[in-house]
Amino acid sequence: MTNSPIQVLLIDDDEDDYILTRDWFGEFQVVECELEWVGSYHAARDKIASRQHDVYLVDYRLGEGNGLELLREAVTNGCSAPLILLTGKGDREIDVEAMKAGAADYLEKSQLTAPLLERSIRYALERKQTEHKIREQAALLDVATDAIFVQDLDNQILYWNKAAERLYDWRKEEAIGKKVSEIWQEKNLSQLQEALSTMMKHGSWEGELQQITKSGKEVTVESRWTLVKKFERKTQSILIVNTDITQKKQLEAQFLRAQRLESIGTLASGIAHDLNNVLAPILMTAQLLESQLNDERSQRLLPILINNAKRGANLVKQVLSFTRGMEGDRTLVQLKHLIREIQQIIKETFPKSIEVSTQISPNLWTVFGDPTQLHQVLMNLCVNARDAMPNGGKLKITAENFLVDANYARMHIDARSGAYVAIAVTDTGVGIALEILDRIFEPFFTTKELGKGTGLGLSTVLGIIKSHGGFISVYSEIGKGSEFKVFLPAQQTPEIKEEQEVELPAGNGELILVVDDEDSIRDITKTSLETYNYKAITASDGIEAIALYAEHQNEISVVLTDMLMPSMDGLTTIRTLQKINPNVKVIAVSGLASAEKVNAATDIGVKAFLSKPYTAKQLLQTIGAVKNGK
């Protein structure tokens, strides 16, 4: 209690009762009170409205009105001080009505004594102070960002804070009194039973729960349960604090998926290197035979061989693109041209039951990238959309300028703040099941029948987009379709027209040193060069190459060397050749044309890089450019 006297107002139309009450106040042992008296209903209303008193003693009989009516009126008008009702005789019905109206206590005058009155005033004030503290604590709970609520053992909600309103979309007035099962759905009911059992045994439980809110939103919460012995007249209740970790779990899933894809990519890149060495001689041999064999059978069969070898080479390039290490020629690209080209292709080749449309924003920004790879991204997404609509539907490609802010970047692990071009490929197909949505970018994962898909389409898309510094988002509903949205960093610069390719002439008898540990690649490269008026000598490793170069230094025009070889790798071979002749002209070759290898070769003066498998045309163009110092 405070040191200042407690201000008490007695409302009673009998002066003798006032005098008796004043005498009792003089006998108080614990609290010090100052008593003021008014004798009418109307005077009491004005005094209560002034809010100058700590406690009100209200007689039931007041002549023109009664104390119960005055009590109700005072509470309605916002009176927060305790009101104690005084009755001449003990009337149970009046007492109950008084408590319902908000009375702090009710006392029978015939049994009233000084100690009883003092105790009633003291307890009323203590209860009011406790209620005030509870309200303050409840206000603090409403400021908390965690959803905090109390439920009884029958799962009925007893308390509900503001954060719970935001998380579950239920207002406090709606939630209190409802069963938990009416508020949200639990995705794992067995886990809920285990949690309840653990809490009843140990008094608390912690864990993660997956729930579906009123609006159908799926959330993951970090939940902490504590058994409360008494809350609002309930003998046992459960205090629950739920932290929304949905966004955190989504970012974790993206991170783990990225790690998994990186591991698979490392394995795939090794396989791709070996496949390149197999495909390179097949492709070049077929091209040579096509120019030399003129009979009808050969002219019919060789294109089939060449096309299938190229398909195999493209498949390897898809794997390499997925590993995010393959670099192509980068230039400023206006995506509207790619989109229109794709639109034309799919209109001519896709079933007529699929309606194709595009929507491209005016003044679309350019991107810095490899046009061939970006063409592949759009084509793969459109083919997937086609396959998702076996009975026809709508395929729409949209492109727009998009600014990613800090908030958006926090919600997507691969996003960075800045300007992007956003391309969406939307279909009205069968949709993607939620349980496989996080696996669709894994290489070799496919839902198609055996022989109808490699499972590399989307992993290729992901690899190319990441190598361009972009990211991708997916939204899908079963039976309603899917939307793949690609975000590529924008360059706010004008478009540069691509130069036309120029055919380079054949050689003039220049000597080329071909260095590769694969016999078939050495042989076919030598044959191709000789076919186009070059001379060629070959070496199976770096050591042999150095010996041959030392012997024929003055005759060798260009050195064509593989980067991955036993005994001595390509970089070491090139450095050694440069010591013999600082001006040696070198073309580096690899089936794994990673940015790291390209940069390493460039740093030591290599002017050109060929990716396996290469065609005879690519080989001749590169040699011509290096030979002429371009």
Secondary structure, DSSP 8 states (H G I E B T S, - for coil): --SS-EEEEEE-S-HHHHHHHHHHHHT-SS--EEEEEE-SHHHHHHHHHHT--SEEEEESB-SSSBHHHHHHHHHHTT--S-EEEEESS--HHHHHHHHHHT-SEEEEGGG--HHHHHHHHHHHHHHHHHHHHHHHHHHHHHH-SSEEEEEETT-BEEEE-HHHHHHHS--HHHHTTSBHHHH-EES-HHHHHHHHHHHHHHSEEEEEEEEE-TTS-EEEEEEEEEEES-BTTBSSEEEEEEEE-HHHHHHHHHHHHHHHHHHHHHHHHHHHHHHHHHHHHHHHHHHHHHHH--SHHHHHHHHHHHHHHHHHHHHHHHHHHHTT-B----EEE-HHHHHHHHHHHHHHHS-TTEEEEEEE-TT--EEEE-HHHHHHHHHHHHHHHHHT-TT-EEEEEEEEEEEE-HHHHHHSTT--SEEEEEEEEEE-SS---GGGGGGTTSTT---S-TTS--S-HHHHHHHHHHHTT-EEEEEEETTTEEEEEEEEEEE-S--------------SS-EEEEE-S-HHHHHHHHHHHHHTT-EEEEESSHHHHHHHHHHHTTTEEEEEEESS-SSS-HHHHHHHHHHH-TT--EEEEES--BHHHHHHHHHTT--EEEESS--HHHHHHHHHHHHTT-
